[in-house]
Amino acid sequence: MHSHRKTLAVAAATTTALALLTMPAQGAPNPNNPEKMAKAVEVADVMDHLEAFQDIADSHDGNRGAGTSGYDASGAYVEDTLRAAGYDTQRQWFDFTYFEVVSSSLTVGGSPIDENVMSYSPSTPVGGVTGPLAAPAVATGCAAGDWAGFPAGSVALISRGACAFGVKAANAKTAGAVAAVVYNNEEGELHGTLGGPGDYAPATGITQADGKALLARLGETTTFEAQTVLEERSTFNVLAETDKGRDDNVVMMGAHLDSVNDGPGINDNGTGSAALLETAVQLAKANKLNNKLRFAWWGAEEHGLLGSEHYVADLKENDPAALEDIATYLNFDMVGSPNHIIGVYDADQSTYEADVDVPEGSAETEDVLTDWFDSQDQAWVDTPFSGRSDYAAFIDAGIPSSGLFTGADDVKTEEQEDLFGGTAGIILDPNYHTPEDDISNLNVDALDVMSDAIAASAILLAQDTSDINNKRSRGKSGKPGPDVVVMEHVAHHLR
């Protein structure tokens, strides 16, 4: 992985306008530059929000998943905090397919195997399904021909890779498999999704090591049971924006508010939500903004990025001009991982070639974050610009994007250990998507670094997006920029 260290190297978005009162009280601090904003967003206050999310999960079946009372309470907490800071808020409701695993188990030859049921997997009958373990002729099982000769009534053992999990599970069903067990093609647990409801064999994921071991045990009696809930529910995004600044050149920042149903989701993604919330609270004290800041706490990200997709689709259909007016989008998904990296989405593709289209202006958005880290002598690394979080809908719409990430289920490298400490050879968040993703599952120093970067980028972009606008191909470069005094001030703080 390429590393960097300088010395080491809606409202308008829907159809309803948002408003807020952000005049600072007499004598209140005015965080009008990145250093002041970073200082104003104190990690102790971010931790207070995370403690509130933990308390909510503790009082609501241990989680804050979309479509549950825990999520509703999380949304209410964000709204109450924003209103106390002077914001008006809006809930943007949408329907989605709710999925929950009630119970599951996998045994081979009578021995239990750790597994993670894939999202949208159908249930098995009570007591499970049983059959000999068998593999398709081609390990990945992505084409109908890969299943030639597969014995119907078997439990399929399939390799991850080459196609979507939903394709594998559908092909397994067609071939007569009673269940599909997909093993990882890299280290770490496999937490997969079938992408949505469909005609699948019940499906689960296991580690690469278990998969390789089971390849030597083909033919052994295997039983898989999964009891799942699959039903239509409603949930919402929480939206708020400043009243100051141009509404034809809006900066958006977002974080998903929902957890998985298995746990409180404090790192994933209480951290991004809490840091964004405290940034909004402190930005309300600024007495001058050139561009509006619009904040979003997305619902149902864990069900397939649904809240952000709904938001962008709503704008495309009902208010395309408002979509055009979004200058850039920054995403914050997991910013306190215990075995962390300091990661920035690699929009300029200096380390990772993106497998999605990267809108013009995204590299300049990335620069705002990396220049801030460089100015603080803070090490950082690129993370793939993959579209695997809530910026996906924005980049599909051609909106410049970047974001921050401290890591999920990737294994830490020795180079990353040298840069950030922690332990090479284990994953960046060992409690990713588990009940143990609680208030103890954090690196507070990493959270502090990332909260400062979120705060600094908010005020920087609220004052100037000219570098981003000048790269866009959709006509924004012709819009007048902020005054020269502000531009010179920003340049001073970034370079």
PyMOL commands that set and color helices and strands:
alter all, ss='L'
color gray80, all
select helices_A, chain A and resi 34-40+43-59+69-84+144-147+165-174+208-215+266-283+301-303+306-318+320-324+362-375+392-396+414-420+444-463+466-469+476-478+484-494
alter helices_A, ss='H'
color red, helices_A
select strands_A, chain A and resi 3-4+90-108+111-112+116-117+129-134+155-159+179-183+203-206+221-241+246-256+291-298+326-332+343-345+380-383+401-405
alter strands_A, ss='S'
color yellow, strands_A
deselect
rebuild
show_as cartoon
